[in-house]
C-alpha cells in the first residue's frame, strides 16, 4: 500500500505582513504549523525562503524538501512553548564543551587542537565574557560557574527562531562556543564545521577515510549550514 501524501491545492504563494512578522498564504489560505499555529516568520527574508519552498512543491507535497518550513514549525510548536528548557539544555554544553577536551597524545593532534581551538576560547573570553579552560583527557572537570552563567544569559536571550537554529549549531558541533562563533560570523560556517570535526579529520588523515562516516558527516554538515542560514534570516 503506497503512503498517502497531501497534494498541492494552491496556485500562487504570497508573503504578507503580519503584526508579529510575515505570514505565508497559499492563494488566500494562511500556512499553519502542525499544531495549527499561524506560521509567522520573524523577517521578510525568512518568509521568502519558506514561500519559495511551498512554491516549489509539485503535485505532491514533500516535507523533506522544505527545511525552512520545518525549522519554523519547530520554532513555533516546540521552542516557543519550552524556551527555558531548550535554552537550559544548550547552555549546559558549556560545562562539557568540545573545545575544552584535549588529547594527551600524539603531539601532532595536541598541536592541532591548540592551534584551532585556543583562539576560539580566547574569542569567547573577549566577546562573550566567558573563559572556558581546556582539560586533558575525557574526565569531566567543572568550568567556572561565572563563565557558565554569562554564557547561559546569552543563550536565554535568543528569540524562538534564533534558538531553534542555535540548537542545531550547538548540538551538531558539540560545542556551545562554536555555536556562538557560527552565529556571530567569527569564521565562515563551513570552516567552523571542520573545526568541530578536527579529531575525525586527523584520524582520517592518519588511518584512512571511512566512507560511511564521511557520508553521515556530510548530512550533518548540510544541517549545520542550514541552521546558520536560519539564524541569519531570523535577525
C-alpha positions in Angstrom: 0.0 0.0 0.0 1.5 3.3 -1.0 1.9 6.1 1.5 -0.6 8.9 1.2 0.8 12.4 0.6 -1.0 15.7 0.6 -1.4 17.2 -2.8 -0.8 20.7 -4.0 -4.1 22.7 -4.0 -2.9 26.2 -4.5 -1.9 28.3 -7.5 0.2 31.1 -6.0 2.2 31.7 -2.8 2.2 35.1 -1.2 4.2 36.7 1.7 2.0 39.1 3.7 2.9 41.4 6.6 1.5 40.4 10.0 1.7 42.1 13.4 4.4 39.7 14.6 6.3 39.3 11.4 5.4 37.9 8.0 3.0 35.2 7.1 2.7 32.9 4.0 -0.5 32.5 2.1 -1.3 29.7 -0.3 -3.7 31.7 -2.6 -5.8 33.1 0.3 -5.2 30.3 2.8 -2.6 31.0 5.6 0.0 28.4 6.2 -0.3 26.8 9.6 2.1 24.7 11.7 1.4 21.1 12.6 0.0 22.4 15.9 -2.3 24.7 13.9 -0.5 27.9 14.9 -0.1 30.6 12.3 3.2 30.2 10.6 4.7 33.7 11.1 8.3 34.3 10.2 10.3 37.0 12.1 11.7 38.6 8.9 10.7 39.1 5.3 13.8 37.1 4.1 12.9 34.1 6.2 9.3 34.3 5.0 10.5 34.4 1.4 12.6 31.3 1.9 9.6 29.5 3.3 7.4 30.7 0.5 9.9 29.5 -2.1 9.7 26.0 -0.6 5.9 25.9 -0.9 6.0 27.4 -4.4 8.5 24.7 -5.5 6.2 21.8 -4.5 4.8 19.9 -7.4 1.8 17.6 -7.4 2.5 16.0 -4.0 3.9 17.9 -1.0 7.3 16.6 0.1 8.2 17.9 3.6 11.7 16.6 3.3 12.3 19.3 0.7 11.1 22.1 3.0 13.8 22.6 5.6 12.9 26.3 6.3 9.3 25.4 6.9 10.3 22.5 9.2 12.6 24.8 11.2 9.8 27.4 11.5 7.4 24.7 12.7 9.9 23.7 15.4 10.4 27.3 16.5 6.7 27.9 16.9 5.4 24.5 18.1 8.4 23.4 20.2 10.8 26.1 21.2 8.2 28.8 21.8 6.4 26.6 24.3 9.5 25.4 26.2 12.0 28.2 25.6 13.6 28.0 29.0 14.1 24.2 28.9 15.7 24.4 25.4 18.0 27.2 26.5 19.0 25.4 29.7 19.9 22.3 27.7 22.0 24.2 25.2 23.7 26.3 27.9 24.7 23.1 29.6 27.0 22.3 26.7 29.4 25.0 28.1 30.3 22.8 31.0 31.5 20.0 28.7 32.4 22.0 25.6 34.1 20.1 22.8 36.9 22.7 22.6 37.9 22.0 26.2 38.6 18.3 25.9 42.2 17.8 24.7 44.2 14.8 23.7 47.2 13.7 25.7 48.9 12.3 22.6 50.2 12.3 19.9 51.9 15.7 19.7 50.6 16.4 16.2 47.0 16.1 17.4 47.7 18.1 20.6 49.3 20.9 18.5 46.4 21.0 16.0 43.8 21.2 18.8 45.7 24.1 20.4 46.1 25.9 17.1 42.5 25.7 16.1 40.6 25.6 19.4 42.6 28.0 21.6 41.8 31.1 19.5 38.1 30.4 19.8 38.3 30.1 23.6 40.2 33.4 23.6 37.5 35.0 21.5 34.8 33.7 23.8 36.6 35.3 26.8 36.7 38.7 25.0 33.4 38.7 23.1 31.2 36.6 25.4 32.7 37.4 28.7 33.3 33.7 29.5 36.7 32.0 29.9 36.4 28.2 29.5 39.5 26.2 30.4 40.8 23.2 28.4 41.4 19.9 30.2 43.5 16.9 29.1 41.5 13.6 28.7 37.8 12.9 28.9 37.1 13.1 32.6 34.7 15.9 33.4 36.0 18.9 35.4 33.5 21.6 36.0 34.1 25.0 34.4 34.0 28.3 36.3 30.3 28.9 37.3 30.6 32.7 36.5 31.7 31.9 32.9 28.8 29.4 32.5 26.3 31.9 33.9 27.5 34.5 31.4 27.0 32.1 28.5 23.6 31.0 29.8 22.3 34.6 29.9 23.2 34.9 26.2 21.5 31.7 25.2 18.3 32.6 27.1 18.3 36.0 25.3 17.8 34.4 21.9 14.4 34.5 20.3 12.4 31.4 19.4 13.6 31.2 15.8 17.2 32.0 16.7 17.1 29.4 19.5 15.7 26.8 17.1 18.7 27.4 14.8 21.1 27.7 17.6 20.0 24.2 18.9 21.4 22.6 15.7 24.6 24.8 15.7 25.4 23.6 19.2 24.2 20.0 19.2 25.7 19.2 15.8 29.1 20.7 16.6 29.1 19.5 20.2 30.2 23.0 21.3 28.5 26.0 22.8 31.4 28.2 21.8 31.4 27.0 18.2 27.6 27.6 18.1 28.2 31.2 19.2 31.1 31.6 16.8 29.0 30.4 13.9 26.1 32.7 14.9 28.4 35.7 15.2 30.3 35.0 11.9 33.7 34.7 13.6 34.6 32.3 10.8 32.8 31.0 7.8 30.3 28.3 8.8 32.0 25.6 6.7 35.3 26.3 8.5 33.6 26.2 11.9 32.1 22.8 10.9 35.6 21.5 10.0 36.9 22.8 13.3 34.3 20.8 15.1 35.5 17.7 13.3 39.1 18.2 14.0 39.6 14.9 15.7 37.8 12.9 12.9 39.7 14.7 10.2 43.0 14.0 11.9 42.1 10.3 12.3 41.1 10.1 8.6 44.5 11.6 7.7 46.3 9.0 9.9 44.3 5.9 9.3 42.3 6.5 6.1 38.7 7.6 5.4 35.6 5.8 6.5 33.1 6.3 3.6 30.1 5.6 5.8 31.3 8.1 8.5 32.1 10.7 5.9 28.6 10.3 4.3 27.0 10.8 7.7 29.2 13.8 8.4 28.1 15.4 5.1 24.4 15.1 6.1 25.2 16.7 9.4 27.3 19.4 7.7 24.3 20.3 5.5 22.1 20.6 8.6 24.7 22.8 10.3 24.9 25.1 7.3 21.1 25.3 7.1 21.0 26.2 10.8 23.5 29.0 10.3 21.3 30.3 7.4 18.2 30.2 9.5 19.9 32.0 12.3 21.0 34.8 9.9 17.5 35.0 8.4 15.9 35.3 11.9 17.5 38.6 12.7 
